[in-house]
């Protein structure tokens, strides 16, 4: 397996810049996941690594070798696409063996590699079936097996689960996680728009936005310590609430007077120069609790209650939030409480949050990363 290094990589189509200043080191054996909104360039970046898109500027290295001008077939990569792209007239065995036959590998080597991949992916019973006799999840496993038999330096996955239904996505996601456990030295780069896939599969997540990298870190680092407002709201579902306020006390413990009344306390440190500054107070829905006593961070009327059994989602509408915003899911504040709380609909509710879970952002950046 191989290291992967991107240095100041950029991509442009004419005068349209898609990606720029992409700097990333992927170490041998890592599973890196690219996430970001539609159009952020995550699939384009993956295709540049594969050699299917030309790099406009910068360098791409695989195992220390610059491969900008190396053809895809000679880069030592294998790619699993969103569509299965299986040959319908070939059996599972022949689909998996096809690239090896093209490479003129011996029959014994082909059989050994195919059977080894089939064993890893639990495809042994299906080797003599045609793709039409397989489920969607099984077909995607065949596509992954076709990549495994090539024994590449780097595996590339381009949204491999997006064509599966919800149940199959969960099952196949678990299978990919198990595959990584069985192949711990494999270097993998995985593109998805699904947060759950990213959070459960990745060693590190690369969040792409605005043509560049917004933050790189482990799933928990991005969840617990987002560097900016974009990552704070992109990672986590429902998204982090961002409320406006002004710093009134500074130091190791920062106190914020909220615009809508109430007070927030955060363990994020601040300096004397921050006093009076306008900030965004970030609280994840699951970190809210119904306030006990007079101290509270947010107060509002509960407009919608979603009782899910284990948890209840409370949607609050403020004077600046229209019903159209609510219908689009753009509620001003969402709280996620344990248990059932259907009796709170239509009531004025005050919410509080543990200071250790209150995030602070100034000019879009976290106060932790100044």
C-alpha positions as CSV (number, residue, x, y, z in Angstrom):
1,X,0.0,0.0,0.0
2,X,1.1,3.6,-0.5
3,X,1.3,7.1,0.9
4,X,-0.6,9.8,-1.0
5,X,0.4,13.5,-1.0
6,X,-1.3,16.5,-2.7
7,X,0.7,19.7,-2.7
8,X,-1.0,23.0,-3.7
9,X,-3.3,21.1,-6.1
10,X,-5.7,23.1,-8.2
11,X,-8.4,22.4,-10.8
12,X,-9.9,24.9,-13.2
13,X,-12.1,24.6,-16.3
14,X,-11.1,27.6,-18.3
15,X,-11.6,30.6,-16.1
16,X,-13.8,28.7,-13.6
17,X,-11.8,27.6,-10.6
18,X,-13.2,24.5,-9.0
19,X,-10.4,23.6,-6.5
20,X,-7.3,25.5,-5.4
21,X,-4.6,25.2,-2.7
22,X,-5.4,21.6,-1.8
23,X,-2.7,20.3,0.5
24,X,-3.2,16.9,2.0
25,X,-1.0,14.0,3.3
26,X,-2.6,10.5,3.4
27,X,-0.5,8.0,5.3
28,X,-0.3,4.3,4.4
29,X,-3.3,2.4,5.8
30,X,-5.6,5.4,6.3
31,X,-9.2,5.6,5.2
32,X,-9.8,9.2,4.3
33,X,-13.3,10.5,3.5
34,X,-14.0,13.5,1.4
35,X,-17.3,15.2,2.4
36,X,-18.9,18.5,1.4
37,X,-22.0,20.1,-0.2
38,X,-22.9,19.3,-3.8
39,X,-20.6,21.0,-6.2
40,X,-17.7,21.4,-3.7
41,X,-15.4,19.3,-5.9
42,X,-15.0,16.2,-3.9
43,X,-15.6,13.8,-6.8
44,X,-13.4,16.0,-9.0
45,X,-10.6,15.7,-6.5
46,X,-11.0,11.9,-6.4
47,X,-10.9,11.7,-10.2
48,X,-7.7,13.8,-10.3
49,X,-6.1,11.2,-7.9
50,X,-7.3,8.5,-10.3
51,X,-6.0,10.3,-13.3
52,X,-9.4,10.7,-14.9
53,X,-9.2,14.5,-14.6
54,X,-6.0,16.5,-15.4
55,X,-4.5,18.5,-12.5
56,X,-4.3,22.2,-13.5
57,X,-1.6,23.1,-10.9
58,X,0.3,21.5,-8.1
59,X,1.6,18.0,-7.6
60,X,0.2,14.6,-6.8
61,X,2.5,11.9,-5.3
62,X,1.9,8.2,-4.8
63,X,4.6,6.5,-2.8
64,X,6.9,9.5,-3.3
65,X,6.5,9.5,-7.1
66,X,4.9,12.4,-8.8
67,X,2.2,11.0,-11.0
68,X,0.6,14.1,-12.6
69,X,1.4,12.8,-16.1
70,X,1.2,9.1,-15.3
71,X,-1.8,7.3,-17.1
72,X,-4.5,5.9,-14.7
73,X,-3.6,2.3,-15.6
74,X,0.0,2.9,-14.3
75,X,-0.8,4.7,-11.0
76,X,-1.5,1.6,-9.0
77,X,-5.0,2.6,-8.1
78,X,-8.4,0.9,-8.2
79,X,-11.7,2.7,-8.3
80,X,-15.1,1.7,-7.2
81,X,-17.8,3.9,-8.9
82,X,-21.2,5.0,-7.9
83,X,-22.7,2.6,-10.5
84,X,-21.7,-1.0,-10.3
85,X,-20.6,-1.1,-14.0
86,X,-20.7,-4.9,-14.1
87,X,-20.7,-6.8,-17.4
88,X,-24.2,-8.3,-17.4
89,X,-23.3,-11.3,-19.6
90,X,-20.3,-12.3,-17.3
91,X,-20.5,-14.3,-14.1
92,X,-19.3,-12.8,-10.8
93,X,-16.1,-14.7,-11.2
94,X,-15.5,-13.4,-14.7
95,X,-16.3,-9.8,-13.8
96,X,-13.8,-9.9,-11.0
97,X,-11.1,-11.6,-13.1
98,X,-11.6,-9.5,-16.2
99,X,-8.8,-6.9,-15.5
100,X,-6.4,-9.7,-14.6
101,X,-7.1,-11.4,-17.9
102,X,-6.4,-8.2,-19.7
103,X,-3.1,-7.9,-17.8
104,X,-2.3,-11.4,-19.0
105,X,-1.9,-12.9,-15.5
106,X,-1.6,-16.6,-15.2
107,X,-4.8,-18.7,-14.7
108,X,-3.5,-19.9,-11.3
109,X,-2.8,-16.3,-10.1
110,X,-6.2,-15.2,-11.4
111,X,-8.1,-18.0,-9.6
112,X,-6.1,-17.3,-6.3
113,X,-6.8,-13.6,-6.3
114,X,-10.5,-14.0,-7.2
115,X,-11.1,-16.6,-4.6
116,X,-9.3,-14.6,-2.0
117,X,-11.4,-11.5,-2.7
118,X,-14.6,-13.6,-2.8
119,X,-13.7,-15.0,0.7
120,X,-13.1,-11.5,2.1
121,X,-16.4,-10.2,0.7
122,X,-18.3,-13.4,1.4
123,X,-19.1,-13.8,-2.3
124,X,-18.1,-17.5,-2.5
125,X,-21.6,-18.8,-3.1
126,X,-22.2,-16.3,-5.9
127,X,-19.1,-16.7,-8.1
128,X,-21.0,-18.5,-10.9
129,X,-24.1,-16.2,-10.9
130,X,-24.8,-13.4,-13.3
131,X,-25.2,-9.9,-11.9
132,X,-29.0,-10.0,-12.6
133,X,-29.3,-12.7,-10.0
134,X,-27.7,-10.6,-7.2
135,X,-29.1,-7.9,-4.9
136,X,-27.8,-4.3,-5.1
137,X,-25.6,-4.8,-2.1
138,X,-24.1,-8.0,-3.6
139,X,-23.4,-6.2,-6.9
140,X,-21.6,-3.5,-5.1
141,X,-19.5,-6.1,-3.3
142,X,-18.6,-7.6,-6.7
143,X,-17.5,-4.1,-7.8
144,X,-15.3,-3.8,-4.7
145,X,-14.0,-7.3,-5.3
146,X,-13.0,-6.3,-8.8
147,X,-10.9,-3.6,-7.2
148,X,-9.4,-5.9,-4.6
149,X,-8.1,-8.5,-7.1
150,X,-5.9,-5.8,-8.7
151,X,-4.0,-5.4,-5.4
152,X,-3.7,-1.6,-5.9
153,X,-1.6,0.8,-3.9
154,X,-4.7,3.0,-3.3
155,X,-8.4,2.3,-3.3
156,X,-10.8,5.0,-4.5
157,X,-14.5,4.9,-3.7
158,X,-16.8,7.4,-5.4
159,X,-20.1,7.4,-3.4
160,X,-20.4,3.6,-3.7
161,X,-23.5,3.3,-1.6
162,X,-25.7,6.1,-3.1
163,X,-27.6,3.8,-5.4
164,X,-28.7,1.4,-2.5
165,X,-31.8,1.7,-0.4
166,X,-31.5,2.7,3.2
167,X,-31.3,-0.9,4.6
168,X,-28.7,-2.0,2.1
169,X,-26.7,1.2,2.7
170,X,-26.4,0.3,6.4
171,X,-25.5,-3.3,5.6
172,X,-22.9,-2.5,2.9
173,X,-21.4,0.3,5.1
174,X,-20.8,-2.3,7.8
175,X,-19.2,-4.6,5.2
176,X,-16.8,-1.8,4.0
177,X,-15.9,-1.2,7.7
178,X,-15.2,-4.9,8.1
179,X,-13.2,-4.9,4.9
180,X,-11.0,-2.2,6.2
181,X,-10.4,-4.2,9.4
182,X,-9.4,-7.2,7.3
183,X,-7.1,-5.1,5.1
184,X,-5.5,-2.7,7.7
185,X,-2.6,-1.7,5.5
186,X,-4.9,-0.6,2.6
187,X,-4.9,3.1,1.8
188,X,-8.4,4.2,0.9
189,X,-10.0,7.5,-0.2
190,X,-13.7,7.6,0.0
191,X,-16.2,10.2,-1.3
192,X,-19.6,10.6,0.1
193,X,-22.3,13.2,0.9
194,X,-23.6,11.0,3.8
195,X,-22.4,12.2,7.2
196,X,-23.1,8.8,8.8
197,X,-20.8,7.1,6.3
198,X,-18.1,9.6,6.9
199,X,-18.4,9.5,10.7
200,X,-18.4,5.7,11.0
201,X,-15.9,4.8,8.3
202,X,-13.2,7.5,8.3
203,X,-9.9,7.6,10.1
204,X,-9.9,11.3,9.1
205,X,-12.5,13.4,7.3
206,X,-11.6,16.1,4.8
207,X,-14.4,18.7,4.6
208,X,-14.4,20.6,1.3
209,X,-16.1,23.9,0.7
210,X,-15.7,27.0,-1.4
211,X,-13.1,25.4,-3.6
212,X,-10.7,24.4,-0.8
213,X,-10.3,22.4,2.4
214,X,-12.3,23.8,5.3
215,X,-11.0,21.4,7.9
216,X,-9.2,18.0,8.3
217,X,-9.5,15.8,11.4
218,X,-10.8,12.7,13.0
219,X,-14.6,12.4,13.1
220,X,-14.8,13.3,16.7
221,X,-12.4,16.3,16.3
222,X,-14.7,17.8,13.6
223,X,-17.7,17.1,15.8
224,X,-16.3,18.4,19.0
225,X,-14.0,21.1,17.8
226,X,-15.1,22.6,14.5
227,X,-12.7,25.3,13.2
228,X,-15.4,27.4,11.6
229,X,-19.2,27.9,11.3
230,X,-19.4,25.9,8.1
231,X,-17.9,22.7,9.6
232,X,-19.9,23.3,12.8
233,X,-23.2,23.2,10.9
234,X,-22.2,20.6,8.2
235,X,-21.1,17.9,10.6
236,X,-23.9,16.7,12.8
237,X,-27.6,16.1,12.2
238,X,-29.6,18.1,13.0
239,X,-27.1,20.9,12.4
240,X,-25.5,22.9,15.2
241,X,-27.6,25.9,16.3
242,X,-25.9,29.3,15.9
243,X,-27.3,32.1,18.0
244,X,-26.1,35.8,18.2
245,X,-24.8,37.4,21.3
246,X,-22.2,39.8,22.7
247,X,-19.3,38.9,25.0
248,X,-19.7,40.6,28.4
249,X,-17.0,38.8,30.5
250,X,-13.7,37.5,29.3
251,X,-11.0,35.1,30.5
252,X,-10.8,31.3,30.8
253,X,-14.6,31.4,31.2
254,X,-16.4,33.5,28.6
255,X,-19.9,35.0,29.3
256,X,-22.1,36.1,26.5
257,X,-25.3,38.1,26.7
258,X,-27.7,36.7,24.1
259,X,-29.5,39.0,21.7
260,X,-32.8,37.3,22.5
261,X,-32.3,37.5,26.2
262,X,-30.6,34.9,28.4
263,X,-26.9,34.3,29.0
264,X,-24.5,31.8,27.6
265,X,-21.4,30.6,29.4
266,X,-18.6,28.9,27.5
267,X,-15.3,27.3,28.5
268,X,-13.8,28.8,25.3
269,X,-11.1,31.3,26.5
270,X,-11.3,34.9,25.4
271,X,-9.1,38.0,25.9
272,X,-9.9,41.5,27.1
273,X,-9.9,42.7,23.5
274,X,-12.9,40.4,22.9
275,X,-15.1,42.2,25.4
276,X,-18.1,43.7,23.6
277,X,-17.5,41.6,20.5
278,X,-20.4,40.2,18.5
279,X,-20.2,36.4,18.4
280,X,-22.1,33.4,17.3
281,X,-22.9,30.9,20.1
282,X,-23.0,27.3,18.9
283,X,-24.9,24.6,20.6
284,X,-25.7,21.2,19.2
285,X,-29.4,20.2,19.5
286,X,-28.4,17.2,21.7
287,X,-26.5,19.5,24.1
288,X,-29.6,21.5,25.0
289,X,-31.6,20.8,28.2
290,X,-34.7,22.3,29.6
291,X,-33.5,25.0,31.9
292,X,-33.9,24.5,35.6
293,X,-34.3,27.8,37.5
294,X,-33.9,31.3,36.3
295,X,-30.7,30.9,34.2
296,X,-31.2,30.1,30.6
297,X,-29.4,30.5,27.2
298,X,-32.4,30.6,24.9
299,X,-36.2,31.1,25.3
300,X,-38.8,30.4,22.6
301,X,-42.1,28.9,21.7
302,X,-42.1,25.3,20.6
303,X,-43.9,25.2,17.2
304,X,-43.2,21.6,16.1
305,X,-42.6,18.5,18.1
306,X,-41.2,15.3,16.5
307,X,-41.5,12.4,19.0
308,X,-39.2,9.7,17.8
309,X,-39.5,7.5,20.9
310,X,-35.9,7.5,22.1
311,X,-35.6,11.2,21.6
312,X,-37.8,14.2,20.9
313,X,-37.0,17.1,18.5
314,X,-38.3,20.5,19.4
315,X,-38.5,23.1,16.7
316,X,-38.6,26.8,17.8
317,X,-39.7,29.7,15.7
318,X,-38.4,33.2,16.5
319,X,-39.9,36.5,15.2
320,X,-37.4,36.2,12.2
321,X,-38.5,32.7,11.2
322,X,-41.4,32.3,8.8
323,X,-43.5,29.2,8.5
324,X,-42.0,28.6,5.1
325,X,-38.6,28.4,6.8
326,X,-40.0,25.9,9.3
327,X,-41.3,23.7,6.4
328,X,-37.9,23.8,4.7
329,X,-36.3,22.7,8.0
330,X,-34.7,26.1,8.6
331,X,-35.9,26.5,12.1
332,X,-34.1,29.1,14.2
333,X,-33.4,26.6,17.0
334,X,-33.7,22.8,17.3
335,X,-33.4,21.0,20.6
336,X,-33.0,17.2,20.8
337,X,-34.2,15.9,24.2
338,X,-34.0,12.4,25.5
339,X,-37.4,10.6,25.9
340,X,-40.9,11.8,24.9
341,X,-41.9,15.5,25.4
342,X,-45.0,15.9,23.2
343,X,-46.6,18.0,26.0
344,X,-44.2,20.9,25.2
345,X,-45.9,21.8,21.9
346,X,-47.1,25.4,21.9
347,X,-45.4,26.2,25.2
348,X,-42.7,28.8,26.0
349,X,-39.6,26.8,26.9
350,X,-36.2,27.9,28.2
351,X,-33.1,26.0,27.2
352,X,-29.7,25.8,28.9
353,X,-26.4,24.1,27.9
354,X,-23.3,22.8,29.7
355,X,-20.5,25.5,29.3
356,X,-18.2,22.7,28.1
357,X,-20.5,22.1,25.1
358,X,-21.0,25.8,24.1
359,X,-18.9,26.8,21.1
360,X,-18.0,30.4,20.2
361,X,-17.3,31.8,16.7
362,X,-16.2,35.3,15.8
363,X,-16.1,36.4,12.2
364,X,-16.9,32.8,11.2
365,X,-13.9,31.3,13.0
366,X,-13.8,29.3,16.3
367,X,-12.2,31.2,19.2
368,X,-10.2,28.0,19.8
369,X,-8.2,28.3,16.6
370,X,-7.0,31.9,16.6
